[in-house]
Amino acid sequence: MKTELLELREWPVFTDLADTQASVAEYFYYYNHKRRHSSIGYLKPYLFHQQQLDNIT
């Protein structure tokens, strides 16, 4: 999050608490639903999680 979000923004990084919350929520969505992770076979974490749940049942 530090290098992908915070270092790209101008100072002050966030204007207020609402901006902070929205930015963090947006980053978490990107990280879990769009960004591919090498440690799980270049899948998106959400997809990987869904596959694991499907394998349980």
PDB file of N, CA, C, O and CB in Angstrom:
ATOM      1  N   MET A   1       0.824  -1.185   0.000  1.00  0.00           N
ATOM      2  CA  MET A   1       0.000   0.000   0.000  1.00  0.00           C
ATOM      3  C   MET A   1       0.871   1.252   0.000  1.00  0.00           C
ATOM      4  O   MET A   1       0.551   2.248  -0.649  1.00  0.00           O
ATOM      5  CB  MET A   1      -0.939  -0.004   1.203  1.00  0.00           C
ATOM      6  N   LYS A   2       1.963   1.186   0.729  1.00  0.00           N
ATOM      7  CA  LYS A   2       2.829   2.360   0.818  1.00  0.00           C
ATOM      8  C   LYS A   2       3.341   2.785  -0.555  1.00  0.00           C
ATOM      9  O   LYS A   2       3.210   3.948  -0.934  1.00  0.00           O
ATOM     10  CB  LYS A   2       4.006   2.079   1.746  1.00  0.00           C
ATOM     11  N   THR A   3       3.918   1.853  -1.295  1.00  0.00           N
ATOM     12  CA  THR A   3       4.506   2.230  -2.576  1.00  0.00           C
ATOM     13  C   THR A   3       3.467   2.377  -3.676  1.00  0.00           C
ATOM     14  O   THR A   3       3.659   3.173  -4.595  1.00  0.00           O
ATOM     15  CB  THR A   3       5.534   1.212  -2.988  1.00  0.00           C
ATOM     16  N   GLU A   4       2.370   1.630  -3.605  1.00  0.00           N
ATOM     17  CA  GLU A   4       1.387   1.663  -4.678  1.00  0.00           C
ATOM     18  C   GLU A   4       0.346   2.773  -4.517  1.00  0.00           C
ATOM     19  O   GLU A   4      -0.312   3.140  -5.490  1.00  0.00           O
ATOM     20  CB  GLU A   4       0.694   0.339  -4.760  1.00  0.00           C
ATOM     21  N   LEU A   5       0.189   3.302  -3.326  1.00  0.00           N
ATOM     22  CA  LEU A   5      -0.828   4.330  -3.117  1.00  0.00           C
ATOM     23  C   LEU A   5      -0.249   5.595  -2.488  1.00  0.00           C
ATOM     24  O   LEU A   5      -0.385   6.685  -3.045  1.00  0.00           O
ATOM     25  CB  LEU A   5      -1.940   3.787  -2.243  1.00  0.00           C
ATOM     26  N   LEU A   6       0.378   5.455  -1.359  1.00  0.00           N
ATOM     27  CA  LEU A   6       0.785   6.628  -0.592  1.00  0.00           C
ATOM     28  C   LEU A   6       1.887   7.442  -1.259  1.00  0.00           C
ATOM     29  O   LEU A   6       1.832   8.672  -1.258  1.00  0.00           O
ATOM     30  CB  LEU A   6       1.239   6.205   0.765  1.00  0.00           C
ATOM     31  N   GLU A   7       2.869   6.781  -1.818  1.00  0.00           N
ATOM     32  CA  GLU A   7       3.994   7.520  -2.399  1.00  0.00           C
ATOM     33  C   GLU A   7       3.634   8.197  -3.714  1.00  0.00           C
ATOM     34  O   GLU A   7       4.384   9.044  -4.197  1.00  0.00           O
ATOM     35  CB  GLU A   7       5.165   6.589  -2.617  1.00  0.00           C
ATOM     36  N   LEU A   8       2.494   7.835  -4.300  1.00  0.00           N
ATOM     37  CA  LEU A   8       2.074   8.442  -5.558  1.00  0.00           C
ATOM     38  C   LEU A   8       1.300   9.741  -5.354  1.00  0.00           C
ATOM     39  O   LEU A   8       1.088  10.490  -6.308  1.00  0.00           O
ATOM     40  CB  LEU A   8       1.230   7.468  -6.338  1.00  0.00           C
ATOM     41  N   ARG A   9       0.881  10.010  -4.134  1.00  0.00           N
ATOM     42  CA  ARG A   9       0.053  11.185  -3.853  1.00  0.00           C
ATOM     43  C   ARG A   9       0.903  12.359  -3.376  1.00  0.00           C
ATOM     44  O   ARG A   9       1.977  12.185  -2.800  1.00  0.00           O
ATOM     45  CB  ARG A   9      -1.011  10.848  -2.804  1.00  0.00           C
ATOM     46  N   GLU A  10       0.394  13.544  -3.630  1.00  0.00           N
ATOM     47  CA  GLU A  10       1.043  14.769  -3.151  1.00  0.00           C
ATOM     48  C   GLU A  10       0.764  14.947  -1.656  1.00  0.00           C
ATOM     49  O   GLU A  10      -0.174  14.359  -1.118  1.00  0.00           O
ATOM     50  CB  GLU A  10       0.544  16.011  -3.953  1.00  0.00           C
ATOM     51  N   TRP A  11       1.580  15.756  -0.996  1.00  0.00           N
ATOM     52  CA  TRP A  11       1.389  16.062   0.422  1.00  0.00           C
ATOM     53  C   TRP A  11       0.404  17.200   0.565  1.00  0.00           C
ATOM     54  O   TRP A  11       0.530  18.163  -0.192  1.00  0.00           O
ATOM     55  CB  TRP A  11       2.729  16.418   1.102  1.00  0.00           C
ATOM     56  N   PRO A  12      -0.538  17.184   1.438  1.00  0.00           N
ATOM     57  CA  PRO A  12      -0.870  16.094   2.367  1.00  0.00           C
ATOM     58  C   PRO A  12      -1.511  14.933   1.622  1.00  0.00           C
ATOM     59  O   PRO A  12      -2.271  15.124   0.673  1.00  0.00           O
ATOM     60  CB  PRO A  12      -1.814  16.595   3.481  1.00  0.00           C
ATOM     61  N   VAL A  13      -1.194  13.748   2.065  1.00  0.00           N
ATOM     62  CA  VAL A  13      -1.637  12.543   1.367  1.00  0.00           C
ATOM     63  C   VAL A  13      -3.152  12.456   1.343  1.00  0.00           C
ATOM     64  O   VAL A  13      -3.735  12.143   0.305  1.00  0.00           O
ATOM     65  CB  VAL A  13      -1.052  11.296   2.025  1.00  0.00           C
ATOM     66  N   PHE A  14      -3.791  12.723   2.452  1.00  0.00           N
ATOM     67  CA  PHE A  14      -5.255  12.682   2.542  1.00  0.00           C
ATOM     68  C   PHE A  14      -5.765  14.026   3.027  1.00  0.00           C
ATOM     69  O   PHE A  14      -5.125  14.678   3.852  1.00  0.00           O
ATOM     70  CB  PHE A  14      -5.730  11.545   3.490  1.00  0.00           C
ATOM     71  N   THR A  15      -6.913  14.441   2.518  1.00  0.00           N
ATOM     72  CA  THR A  15      -7.455  15.735   2.911  1.00  0.00           C
ATOM     73  C   THR A  15      -8.236  15.666   4.216  1.00  0.00           C
ATOM     74  O   THR A  15      -8.239  16.616   4.999  1.00  0.00           O
ATOM     75  CB  THR A  15      -8.341  16.274   1.818  1.00  0.00           C
ATOM     76  N   ASP A  16      -8.899  14.535   4.443  1.00  0.00           N
ATOM     77  CA  ASP A  16      -9.666  14.359   5.685  1.00  0.00           C
ATOM     78  C   ASP A  16      -9.919  12.868   5.907  1.00  0.00           C
ATOM     79  O   ASP A  16      -9.468  12.034   5.122  1.00  0.00           O
ATOM     80  CB  ASP A  16     -11.022  15.149   5.630  1.00  0.00           C
ATOM     81  N   LEU A  17     -10.639  12.541   6.972  1.00  0.00           N
ATOM     82  CA  LEU A  17     -10.894  11.146   7.311  1.00  0.00           C
ATOM     83  C   LEU A  17     -11.691  10.440   6.225  1.00  0.00           C
ATOM     84  O   LEU A  17     -11.405   9.285   5.909  1.00  0.00           O
ATOM     85  CB  LEU A  17     -11.631  11.053   8.633  1.00  0.00           C
ATOM     86  N   ALA A  18     -12.681  11.106   5.650  1.00  0.00           N
ATOM     87  CA  ALA A  18     -13.492  10.487   4.597  1.00  0.00           C
ATOM     88  C   ALA A  18     -12.632  10.144   3.373  1.00  0.00           C
ATOM     89  O   ALA A  18     -12.806   9.087   2.767  1.00  0.00           O
ATOM     90  CB  ALA A  18     -14.648  11.426   4.189  1.00  0.00           C
ATOM     91  N   ASP A  19     -11.716  11.028   3.016  1.00  0.00           N
ATOM     92  CA  ASP A  19     -10.810  10.769   1.906  1.00  0.00           C
ATOM     93  C   ASP A  19      -9.912   9.580   2.220  1.00  0.00           C
ATOM     94  O   ASP A  19      -9.664   8.742   1.353  1.00  0.00           O
ATOM     95  CB  ASP A  19      -9.965  12.013   1.598  1.00  0.00           C
ATOM     96  N   THR A  20      -9.431   9.505   3.441  1.00  0.00           N
ATOM     97  CA  THR A  20      -8.592   8.387   3.867  1.00  0.00           C
ATOM     98  C   THR A  20      -9.349   7.073   3.759  1.00  0.00           C
ATOM     99  O   THR A  20      -8.846   6.104   3.190  1.00  0.00           O
ATOM    100  CB  THR A  20      -8.104   8.598   5.302  1.00  0.00           C
ATOM    101  N   GLN A  21     -10.556   7.043   4.305  1.00  0.00           N
ATOM    102  CA  GLN A  21     -11.362   5.820   4.281  1.00  0.00           C
ATOM    103  C   GLN A  21     -11.681   5.391   2.852  1.00  0.00           C
ATOM    104  O   GLN A  21     -11.585   4.207   2.531  1.00  0.00           O
ATOM    105  CB  GLN A  21     -12.659   6.023   5.065  1.00  0.00           C
ATOM    106  N   ALA A  22     -12.052   6.318   2.004  1.00  0.00           N
ATOM    107  CA  ALA A  22     -12.380   6.003   0.612  1.00  0.00           C
ATOM    108  C   ALA A  22     -11.146   5.485  -0.128  1.00  0.00           C
ATOM    109  O   ALA A  22     -11.243   4.524  -0.891  1.00  0.00           O
ATOM    110  CB  ALA A  22     -12.947   7.247  -0.103  1.00  0.00           C
ATOM    111  N   SER A  23     -10.004   6.104   0.089  1.00  0.00           N
ATOM    112  CA  SER A  23      -8.772   5.688  -0.581  1.00  0.00           C
ATOM    113  C   SER A  23      -8.345   4.290  -0.150  1.00  0.00           C
ATOM    114  O   SER A  23      -7.947   3.477  -0.983  1.00  0.00           O
ATOM    115  CB  SER A  23      -7.654   6.684  -0.294  1.00  0.00           C
ATOM    116  N   VAL A  24      -8.427   4.013   1.134  1.00  0.00           N
ATOM    117  CA  VAL A  24      -8.048   2.693   1.635  1.00  0.00           C
ATOM    118  C   VAL A  24      -9.023   1.636   1.128  1.00  0.00           C
ATOM    119  O   VAL A  24      -8.590   0.554   0.731  1.00  0.00           O
ATOM    120  CB  VAL A  24      -8.004   2.687   3.178  1.00  0.00           C
ATOM    121  N   ALA A  25     -10.307   1.910   1.130  1.00  0.00           N
ATOM    122  CA  ALA A  25     -11.299   0.958   0.628  1.00  0.00           C
ATOM    123  C   ALA A  25     -11.077   0.678  -0.859  1.00  0.00           C
ATOM    124  O   ALA A  25     -11.175  -0.468  -1.299  1.00  0.00           O
ATOM    125  CB  ALA A  25     -12.726   1.494   0.862  1.00  0.00           C
ATOM    126  N   GLU A  26     -10.782   1.713  -1.623  1.00  0.00           N
ATOM    127  CA  GLU A  26     -10.516   1.550  -3.052  1.00  0.00           C
ATOM    128  C   GLU A  26      -9.265   0.700  -3.280  1.00  0.00           C
ATOM    129  O   GLU A  26      -9.239  -0.151  -4.169  1.00  0.00           O
ATOM    130  CB  GLU A  26     -10.356   2.921  -3.727  1.00  0.00           C
ATOM    131  N   TYR A  27      -8.236   0.936  -2.475  1.00  0.00           N
ATOM    132  CA  TYR A  27      -7.013   0.152  -2.621  1.00  0.00           C
ATOM    133  C   TYR A  27      -7.255  -1.306  -2.255  1.00  0.00           C
ATOM    134  O   TYR A  27      -6.781  -2.200  -2.956  1.00  0.00           O
ATOM    135  CB  TYR A  27      -5.895   0.734  -1.753  1.00  0.00           C
ATOM    136  N   PHE A  28      -7.979  -1.563  -1.178  1.00  0.00           N
ATOM    137  CA  PHE A  28      -8.273  -2.943  -0.789  1.00  0.00           C
ATOM    138  C   PHE A  28      -9.066  -3.653  -1.875  1.00  0.00           C
ATOM    139  O   PHE A  28      -8.819  -4.829  -2.143  1.00  0.00           O
ATOM    140  CB  PHE A  28      -9.046  -2.979   0.535  1.00  0.00           C
ATOM    141  N   TYR A  29     -10.009  -2.967  -2.505  1.00  0.00           N
ATOM    142  CA  TYR A  29     -10.770  -3.573  -3.595  1.00  0.00           C
ATOM    143  C   TYR A  29      -9.819  -3.938  -4.740  1.00  0.00           C
ATOM    144  O   TYR A  29      -9.870  -5.052  -5.262  1.00  0.00           O
ATOM    145  CB  TYR A  29     -11.889  -2.607  -4.092  1.00  0.00           C
ATOM    146  N   TYR A  30      -8.974  -3.019  -5.119  1.00  0.00           N
ATOM    147  CA  TYR A  30      -7.986  -3.283  -6.180  1.00  0.00           C
ATOM    148  C   TYR A  30      -7.101  -4.468  -5.798  1.00  0.00           C
ATOM    149  O   TYR A  30      -6.894  -5.368  -6.611  1.00  0.00           O
ATOM    150  CB  TYR A  30      -7.113  -2.026  -6.444  1.00  0.00           C
ATOM    151  N   TYR A  31      -6.584  -4.477  -4.590  1.00  0.00           N
ATOM    152  CA  TYR A  31      -5.643  -5.496  -4.144  1.00  0.00           C
ATOM    153  C   TYR A  31      -6.279  -6.881  -4.152  1.00  0.00           C
ATOM    154  O   TYR A  31      -5.621  -7.858  -4.508  1.00  0.00           O
ATOM    155  CB  TYR A  31      -5.130  -5.166  -2.749  1.00  0.00           C
ATOM    156  N   ASN A  32      -7.547  -6.979  -3.766  1.00  0.00           N
ATOM    157  CA  ASN A  32      -8.195  -8.278  -3.649  1.00  0.00           C
ATOM    158  C   ASN A  32      -8.945  -8.723  -4.897  1.00  0.00           C
ATOM    159  O   ASN A  32      -9.140  -9.923  -5.092  1.00  0.00           O
ATOM    160  CB  ASN A  32      -9.134  -8.252  -2.509  1.00  0.00           C
ATOM    161  N   HIS A  33      -9.373  -7.789  -5.753  1.00  0.00           N
ATOM    162  CA  HIS A  33     -10.211  -8.160  -6.889  1.00  0.00           C
ATOM    163  C   HIS A  33      -9.557  -7.940  -8.247  1.00  0.00           C
ATOM    164  O   HIS A  33     -10.055  -8.457  -9.247  1.00  0.00           O
ATOM    165  CB  HIS A  33     -11.479  -7.395  -6.835  1.00  0.00           C
ATOM    166  N   LYS A  34      -8.468  -7.198  -8.317  1.00  0.00           N
ATOM    167  CA  LYS A  34      -7.860  -6.897  -9.614  1.00  0.00           C
ATOM    168  C   LYS A  34      -6.376  -7.278  -9.711  1.00  0.00           C
ATOM    169  O   LYS A  34      -5.912  -7.723 -10.760  1.00  0.00           O
ATOM    170  CB  LYS A  34      -8.012  -5.434  -9.904  1.00  0.00           C
ATOM    171  N   ARG A  35      -5.651  -7.102  -8.627  1.00  0.00           N
ATOM    172  CA  ARG A  35      -4.198  -7.331  -8.649  1.00  0.00           C
ATOM    173  C   ARG A  35      -3.904  -8.827  -8.567  1.00  0.00           C
ATOM    174  O   ARG A  35      -4.455  -9.534  -7.723  1.00  0.00           O
ATOM    175  CB  ARG A  35      -3.501  -6.581  -7.478  1.00  0.00           C
ATOM    176  N   ARG A  36      -3.039  -9.294  -9.445  1.00  0.00           N
ATOM    177  CA  ARG A  36      -2.649 -10.708  -9.444  1.00  0.00           C
ATOM    178  C   ARG A  36      -1.457 -10.904  -8.501  1.00  0.00           C
ATOM    179  O   ARG A  36      -0.566 -10.057  -8.423  1.00  0.00           O
ATOM    180  CB  ARG A  36      -2.296 -11.192 -10.890  1.00  0.00           C
ATOM    181  N   HIS A  37      -1.456 -12.029  -7.791  1.00  0.00           N
ATOM    182  CA  HIS A  37      -0.434 -12.306  -6.791  1.00  0.00           C
ATOM    183  C   HIS A  37       0.382 -13.526  -7.203  1.00  0.00           C
ATOM    184  O   HIS A  37      -0.176 -14.592  -7.459  1.00  0.00           O
ATOM    185  CB  HIS A  37      -1.071 -12.524  -5.404  1.00  0.00           C
ATOM    186  N   SER A  38       1.681 -13.371  -7.265  1.00  0.00           N
ATOM    187  CA  SER A  38       2.543 -14.468  -7.701  1.00  0.00           C
ATOM    188  C   SER A  38       2.514 -15.642  -6.727  1.00  0.00           C
ATOM    189  O   SER A  38       2.668 -16.787  -7.153  1.00  0.00           O
ATOM    190  CB  SER A  38       3.969 -13.975  -7.868  1.00  0.00           C
ATOM    191  N   SER A  39       2.324 -15.397  -5.453  1.00  0.00           N
ATOM    192  CA  SER A  39       2.367 -16.472  -4.464  1.00  0.00           C
ATOM    193  C   SER A  39       1.173 -17.419  -4.556  1.00  0.00           C
ATOM    194  O   SER A  39       1.199 -18.498  -3.964  1.00  0.00           O
ATOM    195  CB  SER A  39       2.434 -15.884  -3.080  1.00  0.00           C
ATOM    196  N   ILE A  40       0.130 -17.036  -5.286  1.00  0.00           N
ATOM    197  CA  ILE A  40      -1.037 -17.908  -5.458  1.00  0.00           C
ATOM    198  C   ILE A  40      -1.284 -18.182  -6.943  1.00  0.00           C
ATOM    199  O   ILE A  40      -2.427 -18.255  -7.396  1.00  0.00           O
ATOM    200  CB  ILE A  40      -2.292 -17.271  -4.814  1.00  0.00           C
ATOM    201  N   GLY A  41      -0.195 -18.330  -7.681  1.00  0.00           N
ATOM    202  CA  GLY A  41      -0.282 -18.695  -9.086  1.00  0.00           C
ATOM    203  C   GLY A  41      -0.808 -17.592  -9.986  1.00  0.00           C
ATOM    204  O   GLY A  41      -1.484 -17.872 -10.977  1.00  0.00           O
ATOM    205  N   TYR A  42      -0.513 -16.361  -9.663  1.00  0.00           N
ATOM    206  CA  TYR A  42      -0.937 -15.183 -10.433  1.00  0.00           C
ATOM    207  C   TYR A  42      -2.456 -15.078 -10.560  1.00  0.00           C
ATOM    208  O   TYR A  42      -2.988 -14.618 -11.570  1.00  0.00           O
ATOM    209  CB  TYR A  42      -0.316 -15.221 -11.819  1.00  0.00           C
ATOM    210  N   LEU A  43      -3.128 -15.518  -9.511  1.00  0.00           N
ATOM    211  CA  LEU A  43      -4.574 -15.336  -9.428  1.00  0.00           C
ATOM    212  C   LEU A  43      -4.870 -14.109  -8.588  1.00  0.00           C
ATOM    213  O   LEU A  43      -4.009 -13.607  -7.866  1.00  0.00           O
ATOM    214  CB  LEU A  43      -5.266 -16.589  -8.834  1.00  0.00           C
ATOM    215  N   LYS A  44      -6.084 -13.644  -8.694  1.00  0.00           N
ATOM    216  CA  LYS A  44      -6.556 -12.571  -7.824  1.00  0.00           C
ATOM    217  C   LYS A  44      -6.988 -13.216  -6.511  1.00  0.00           C
ATOM    218  O   LYS A  44      -7.596 -14.286  -6.537  1.00  0.00           O
ATOM    219  CB  LYS A  44      -7.739 -11.756  -8.488  1.00  0.00           C
ATOM    220  N   PRO A  45      -6.693 -12.600  -5.357  1.00  0.00           N
ATOM    221  CA  PRO A  45      -7.027 -13.221  -4.075  1.00  0.00           C
ATOM    222  C   PRO A  45      -8.501 -13.602  -3.949  1.00  0.00           C
ATOM    223  O   PRO A  45      -8.816 -14.661  -3.406  1.00  0.00           O
ATOM    224  CB  PRO A  45      -6.659 -12.290  -2.955  1.00  0.00           C
ATOM    225  N   TYR A  46      -9.403 -12.763  -4.439  1.00  0.00           N
ATOM    226  CA  TYR A  46     -10.822 -13.082  -4.340  1.00  0.00           C
ATOM    227  C   TYR A  46     -11.137 -14.372  -5.098  1.00  0.00           C
ATOM    228  O   TYR A  46     -11.857 -15.233  -4.593  1.00  0.00           O
ATOM    229  CB  TYR A  46     -11.674 -11.921  -4.883  1.00  0.00           C
ATOM    230  N   LEU A  47     -10.598 -14.501  -6.304  1.00  0.00           N
ATOM    231  CA  LEU A  47     -10.828 -15.692  -7.106  1.00  0.00           C
ATOM    232  C   LEU A  47     -10.210 -16.916  -6.440  1.00  0.00           C
ATOM    233  O   LEU A  47     -10.828 -17.980  -6.392  1.00  0.00           O
ATOM    234  CB  LEU A  47     -10.258 -15.507  -8.515  1.00  0.00           C
ATOM    235  N   PHE A  48      -9.003 -16.767  -5.932  1.00  0.00           N
ATOM    236  CA  PHE A  48      -8.343 -17.871  -5.234  1.00  0.00           C
ATOM    237  C   PHE A  48      -9.174 -18.331  -4.036  1.00  0.00           C
ATOM    238  O   PHE A  48      -9.342 -19.532  -3.823  1.00  0.00           O
ATOM    239  CB  PHE A  48      -6.937 -17.450  -4.773  1.00  0.00           C
ATOM    240  N   HIS A  49      -9.683 -17.405  -3.273  1.00  0.00           N
ATOM    241  CA  HIS A  49     -10.519 -17.717  -2.114  1.00  0.00           C
ATOM    242  C   HIS A  49     -11.783 -18.470  -2.542  1.00  0.00           C
ATOM    243  O   HIS A  49     -12.166 -19.456  -1.912  1.00  0.00           O
ATOM    244  CB  HIS A  49     -10.898 -16.425  -1.363  1.00  0.00           C
ATOM    245  N   GLN A  50     -12.423 -18.002  -3.610  1.00  0.00           N
ATOM    246  CA  GLN A  50     -13.628 -18.660  -4.101  1.00  0.00           C
ATOM    247  C   GLN A  50     -13.330 -20.093  -4.539  1.00  0.00           C
ATOM    248  O   GLN A  50     -14.131 -20.995  -4.293  1.00  0.00           O
ATOM    249  CB  GLN A  50     -14.231 -17.866  -5.265  1.00  0.00           C
ATOM    250  N   GLN A  51     -12.195 -20.305  -5.180  1.00  0.00           N
ATOM    251  CA  GLN A  51     -11.810 -21.658  -5.585  1.00  0.00           C
ATOM    252  C   GLN A  51     -11.569 -22.555  -4.380  1.00  0.00           C
ATOM    253  O   GLN A  51     -11.921 -23.734  -4.394  1.00  0.00           O
ATOM    254  CB  GLN A  51     -10.560 -21.614  -6.455  1.00  0.00           C
ATOM    255  N   GLN A  52     -10.970 -21.994  -3.343  1.00  0.00           N
ATOM    256  CA  GLN A  52     -10.753 -22.771  -2.130  1.00  0.00           C
ATOM    257  C   GLN A  52     -12.074 -23.156  -1.476  1.00  0.00           C
ATOM    258  O   GLN A  52     -12.223 -24.275  -0.986  1.00  0.00           O
ATOM    259  CB  GLN A  52      -9.892 -21.990  -1.148  1.00  0.00           C
ATOM    260  N   LEU A  53     -13.024 -22.240  -1.468  1.00  0.00           N
ATOM    261  CA  LEU A  53     -14.336 -22.550  -0.898  1.00  0.00           C
ATOM    262  C   LEU A  53     -15.047 -23.620  -1.717  1.00  0.00           C
ATOM    263  O   LEU A  53     -15.703 -24.496  -1.154  1.00  0.00           O
ATOM    264  CB  LEU A  53     -15.199 -21.284  -0.822  1.00  0.00           C
ATOM    265  N   ASP A  54     -14.924 -23.558  -3.038  1.00  0.00           N
ATOM    266  CA  ASP A  54     -15.540 -24.566  -3.904  1.00  0.00           C
ATOM    267  C   ASP A  54     -14.935 -25.940  -3.680  1.00  0.00           C
ATOM    268  O   ASP A  54     -15.630 -26.951  -3.784  1.00  0.00           O
ATOM    269  CB  ASP A  54     -15.393 -24.170  -5.366  1.00  0.00           C
ATOM    270  N   ASN A  55     -13.662 -25.985  -3.379  1.00  0.00           N
ATOM    271  CA  ASN A  55     -12.976 -27.269  -3.133  1.00  0.00           C
ATOM    272  C   ASN A  55     -13.390 -27.901  -1.809  1.00  0.00           C
ATOM    273  O   ASN A  55     -13.291 -29.117  -1.648  1.00  0.00           O
ATOM    274  CB  ASN A  55     -11.464 -27.067  -3.147  1.00  0.00           C
ATOM    275  N   ILE A  56     -13.847 -27.097  -0.870  1.00  0.00           N
ATOM    276  CA  ILE A  56     -14.256 -27.613   0.444  1.00  0.00           C
ATOM    277  C   ILE A  56     -15.548 -28.420   0.327  1.00  0.00           C
ATOM    278  O   ILE A  56     -15.709 -29.461   0.963  1.00  0.00           O
ATOM    279  CB  ILE A  56     -14.443 -26.453   1.450  1.00  0.00           C
ATOM    280  N   THR A  57     -16.456 -27.920  -0.495  1.00  0.00           N
ATOM    281  CA  THR A  57     -17.765 -28.589  -0.591  1.00  0.00           C
ATOM    282  C   THR A  57     -17.807 -29.673  -1.619  1.00  0.00           C
ATOM    283  O   THR A  57     -18.844 -30.312  -1.800  1.00  0.00           O
ATOM    284  CB  THR A  57     -18.827 -27.601  -0.900  1.00  0.00           C
TER     285      THR A  57
END
